[in-house]
Amino acid sequence: MNRRAFLAAAAAASAHAAEWDSAKFPAWNENTVMKLLTDSPWAKPKSVDLIWKGREERQITYKDIPGAQQTKQTPIGSPVGGIGAPKPKLPTKADLILRWASALPMRHARALYIQRSENRPPSDLNALIDSRPPGYVLEIFGLPALVAHKGAGTIEHLLKQSATIVTRSGRVIRPERATVTIQALSLIVNVQFPQSQPLTVADKEIEISADLQIFTFREKFKLGAMMYLGNLEI
């Protein structure tokens, strides 16, 4: 399922989603799976403004994006000839989902989503559940690939420099790793934070933020709501 179809399904699920605690995994229905992955204590939808500026505040255009230049050649015999064709516009907003991919309910929901969308037998489900990664891993879903016009490494550097988890008491946790993969028209982004000083329910609330120059984001997660099977999952 592509990004547009995924977000459309997410919107439908949010309108009439079932609670994940009313049925135990793997007996979740499709609405519950989509609700968990898109709008839950572990996943927050976020709309951000994209500000395309280059050096000296010069506005970035598609000419600055590698591989996005339009050809100036006109096909022979074209009845239009390209005259008056609208110029492509860079997106000014992005609808993101910030979710803790390391949390067990996210790994359960993702496995169910893949198993059902690919029509795989239920016997495949356990193999589809990702192992717990080291640390706390934040996934940023929904970023257009154009954000990485200077290369995926630039985004990784900005995330490592600016991303933070801040607890209500003021404790700051900085990332130890960030990975950005360009996949077709979107990015796969993961930010890994160390678990050397584990978060607890006593921390009450965390705020995650980052500055990627083209956009910034800030979002809060209530830890008391992130309990799953008797454990804090993040």
Summary of the structure (lengths in Angstrom):
residues: 234
radius of gyration: 20.3
end to end distance: 25.6
largest distance: 70.8
contacts: 628
relative contact order: 0.15
helix: 30%
strand: 27%
